[in-house]
Amino acid sequence: MPTDTHLPRILVVDDEPAIRRFLKTALASGEFALSQAENGHTALATAVAVKPDIILLDLGLPDMDGVEVIKRIREWSQVPILVLSVRDRETDKVRALDSGADDYLTKPFGVGELLARIRVLLRRSLQQIPEPVYRIDDLEIDLARRLVLVRGEEVSLTPTEYDVLRLLVVNAGKVLTHRQILKEIWGAAYLEQPHILRVNISNLRHKLEKDASRPRCILTESGVGYRFKSVS
């Protein structure tokens, strides 16, 4: 069995003792080493001291908003941040994700879903450089060769369609907001033109998915953005 120093370290940031106890119990499988913080300032100091592999962050902290914690951490670290919050409005989710959070889970949530999302983020953090060939179901994407195959047959994509697909693939498992994708692919001048993104996503689904109306790879996070299915 690995020692504590070799376990993935999770930093839990929440001001409610009951939630911290719940998360400590939920994560007490022997797979993780846990650190805790009850406010934003303690969270920032602990993040520097212990260098966690993932941060579980509540937004409603007593001394600063969780979004501010995300922004400050992103000034020096790309550690995966999973927001756990009672705030369920789309605007709150988009704001947190645009600020640098990797995923967002609304309270209350099931332990199984929490663990699954933690595993996805940890896998992503261990794969900073994407694999040259990405395979899922009958879709194969060779990033080095800019080659996309469906059931062994090459699929022709426009340069923009490929750029959107590559961005989603290298961030597989992570929710990307509409604004993040628009800024990355088209530039800041297009942040208020989500229709061009919808058109490209629709084109990709028709070219890559078995059933474009029921996509299995390019998933919609309603009102927020898109997420490419992570390799299991």
Secondary structure, DSSP 8 states (H G I E B T S, - for coil): ---GGGS-EEEEE-S-HHHHHHHHHHTTTTT-EEEEESSHHHHHHHHHHH--SEEEE-SB-SSSBHHHHHHHHHTT----EEEEES---HHHHHHHHHHT-SEEEESS--HHHHHHHHHHHHHHHT-SS--SEEEETTEEEETTTTEEEETTEE----HHHHHHHHHHHHTTTS-EEHHHHHHHHT-GGGTT-HHHHHHHHHHHHHHH-SSTTS-SSEEEETTTEEEE----
